[in-house]
Each structure stands twice: as structure tokens, then as C-alpha cells.
Amino acid sequence: MNQDWSEIGRRQILFSKMLLLLLGIIVLHVAVLVLLFITTIVSQWIIGPGHASDLWQNCTIQSSGNVQHCFSSSTNEWLQSVQATMILSIIFSVLSLFLFFCQLFTLTKGGRFYITGIFQILSGLCVMSAAAIYTVKHTEWQHNMEYAFGFAYILAWVALPLALTSGVIYVILRKRE
């Protein structure tokens, strides 16, 4: 009788550990998604005195902090490729999360989340490509030395290792009962 109770206790502990692992993976994935959305939307890739720009527009800022005028960003091919790869990274990450939940309920016991991991790794590679292109090409666009990279640009680089880590975890992860 005592062995039955100990077996039940072990199963409950294992179950709670698996739930914590799944919760951690989901939180990491959602954090990556939030970072990707912020970096793609927020106008803080390059900042300077009275000016802020992102992938979509260049804004003039008053000394009070209010946005005065915003104009569309240049139509350079490299900027369009950065825009496209950032959008692709969001699409891949959303697909990865959707596939994770689908595979969570349909994958056989012992199966690995390969497809989910591949899509998340592709998301990370898209972020890396976008940030690398922007890093190399921004000097052609902003010649003034008073300008610096903003927090959205930095968050893009932070999203890269998180997305790759998440993708590797998905590839390693096995489905259990």
C-alpha cells in the first residue's frame, strides 16, 4: 500500500515538473514575440537630438518630447529587406507557437517538436539578418555622429538569442504523458 502512495507522489512531482517546463517554454516564446513586436513597431532604432527613426518612419521630436512630424523612411532596398525580415520573424514565431500547441495535443508520446523548433530558429535567423543589415547599412543613411542606436534596435539583438534558445529547446523537447 505504501508503494502505491509513493508511486502516486512520484507521478505528481513529475507532472508538476513537466507543467513548469511547459509554462517556462511558453513564457519564453511569448517574451520573444513581445520583443519582436516592439522592435518592429516602436520608433527607436536610431535616436538623436530632436529625431527618432525606425523601420517605417523618421520623426522629428520637440524638446517637450512630443512628436512633431513623421515622414516615411527612405525606400532603400536594404531598409525594405530589414522590414521584410522583421515581419518574417514575427510570422515564423507566431506559426511556431501555433504549431507548438497543435503538436502538444496531436504528437505521439516520445515525439519531438521539430517543426516548432525549426520555425522558431528561422524566426531568430530573420531577426539576426535584419539587425545585421541595419547595423552595416545605417551609416549610409545616418551620417551624423550625434545619432545612436535606440532601445528597439537593442531589443532586436536581445530577441535573437532568446528565439534561438527557444527553438533549440523545442527541438530537444520530447512529448511525454
C-alpha positions as a printed Julia matrix, in Angstrom:
177×3 Matrix{Float64}:
  0.0    0.0     0.0
  2.85   2.42    0.81
  4.43   1.71   -2.57
  1.22   2.77   -4.32
  1.25   6.1    -2.49
  4.93   6.67   -3.27
  4.28   5.92   -6.95
  1.41   8.4    -6.99
  3.63  11.0    -5.3
  6.38  10.49   -7.89
  3.9   10.87  -10.73
  2.53  14.08   -9.25
  6.02  15.51   -8.87
  6.89  14.52  -12.45
  3.63  16.02  -13.7
  4.25  19.29  -11.87
  7.8   19.48  -13.24
  6.53  18.95  -16.78
  3.89  21.64  -16.31
  6.53  24.06  -15.06
  8.73  23.22  -18.05
  5.85  23.8   -20.49
  4.94  27.04  -18.75
  8.56  28.2   -18.91
  8.78  27.4   -22.62
  5.54  29.22  -23.35
  6.63  32.27  -21.31
  9.97  32.35  -23.18
  8.19  32.12  -26.52
  5.69  34.86  -25.64
  8.57  37.05  -24.43
 10.28  36.59  -27.81
  7.05  37.51  -29.58
  6.63  40.65  -27.48
 10.22  41.68  -28.19
  9.72  41.11  -31.92
  6.54  43.19  -31.98
  8.18  46.01  -30.01
 11.27  46.1   -32.2
  9.22  46.12  -35.38
  6.72  48.79  -34.3
  8.49  51.24  -31.95
 10.24  54.27  -33.44
 13.52  53.91  -31.58
 16.01  52.17  -33.87
 18.11  55.31  -34.23
 17.77  58.28  -31.92
 19.39  61.65  -31.87
 18.78  65.19  -30.79
 15.24  66.02  -31.88
 14.97  62.93  -34.06
 13.94  59.29  -33.81
 13.58  56.75  -36.59
 12.58  53.17  -37.03
 11.99  50.83  -39.92
  8.9   52.67  -41.1
  9.24  56.38  -40.42
 11.5   59.22  -39.36
 10.08  61.52  -36.7
 11.05  64.98  -35.51
 10.63  65.37  -31.77
 10.12  68.63  -29.9
 12.1   69.39  -26.75
  8.99  68.58  -24.68
  9.08  65.01  -26.04
  6.05  65.34  -28.31
  6.3   64.07  -31.85
  6.11  66.98  -34.28
  6.33  65.45  -37.76
  6.77  61.92  -39.05
  7.78  61.09  -42.58
  8.09  57.73  -44.29
 11.52  56.16  -44.14
 13.61  56.02  -47.24
 12.86  53.46  -49.91
 16.33  51.93  -49.87
 16.36  48.26  -50.79
 18.32  47.38  -47.67
 15.73  49.03  -45.42
 12.96  47.17  -47.19
 14.83  43.92  -46.63
 15.13  44.76  -42.91
 11.39  45.45  -42.8
 10.61  42.2   -44.58
 12.84  40.05  -42.42
 11.45  41.55  -39.21
  7.92  40.8   -40.41
  9.01  37.3   -41.37
 10.48  36.79  -37.91
  7.12  37.65  -36.33
  5.27  35.35  -38.75
  7.65  32.46  -38.08
  7.41  32.95  -34.32
  3.59  33.09  -34.35
  3.48  29.98  -36.55
  5.89  28.27  -34.2
  3.7   28.99  -31.17
  0.6   27.81  -33.02
  2.36  24.64  -34.16
  3.58  24.0   -30.62
  0.04  23.97  -29.29
 -1.13  21.8   -32.22
  1.71  19.34  -31.71
  1.19  19.35  -27.96
 -2.19  17.71  -28.49
 -1.53  15.65  -31.63
  2.08  14.47  -31.35
  2.6   10.88  -30.27
  4.3   10.09  -26.99
  8.08  10.39  -27.3
  7.84  12.62  -30.37
  9.94  15.75  -30.72
  8.74  19.22  -31.64
 10.98  19.5   -34.72
  8.68  21.65  -36.85
  8.03  24.06  -33.99
 11.75  24.36  -33.29
 12.65  24.9   -36.93
 10.14  27.74  -37.29
 11.41  29.38  -34.1
 15.04  29.06  -35.25
 14.03  30.59  -38.6
 12.49  33.47  -36.65
 15.77  34.01  -34.83
 17.74  33.9   -38.07
 15.42  36.51  -39.6
 15.98  38.81  -36.62
 19.72  38.29  -36.93
 19.63  39.11  -40.64
 17.55  42.24  -40.11
 19.69  43.58  -37.27
 22.91  42.77  -39.09
 21.8   44.51  -42.28
 20.66  47.53  -40.28
 23.96  47.62  -38.39
 26.03  47.58  -41.55
 23.9   49.9   -43.66
 22.77  52.54  -41.14
 25.9   54.61  -41.75
 24.83  55.16  -45.36
 21.56  56.55  -44.07
 22.58  58.49  -40.95
 25.87  60.35  -41.37
 25.55  62.46  -38.22
 27.67  61.19  -35.32
 25.2   62.53  -32.74
 22.85  59.69  -33.55
 22.91  56.4   -31.65
 21.11  53.11  -31.76
 17.86  53.13  -29.8
 16.32  50.61  -27.46
 14.25  48.89  -30.17
 17.44  48.06  -32.07
 18.98  46.65  -28.88
 15.85  44.61  -28.17
 16.16  43.07  -31.63
 19.6   41.78  -30.67
 18.2   40.54  -27.35
 15.4   38.7   -29.17
 17.95  36.81  -31.29
 19.48  34.54  -28.63
 16.11  34.1   -26.93
 14.49  32.94  -30.18
 17.37  30.6   -30.97
 17.35  29.19  -27.43
 13.61  28.67  -27.61
 13.97  26.9   -30.96
 16.69  24.59  -29.66
 14.59  23.77  -26.6
 11.68  22.83  -28.88
 13.94  20.55  -30.95
 15.28  18.83  -27.8
 11.89  18.62  -26.1
 10.09  15.27  -26.18
  6.39  14.82  -25.62
  5.55  12.8   -22.51
  2.28  11.75  -20.99
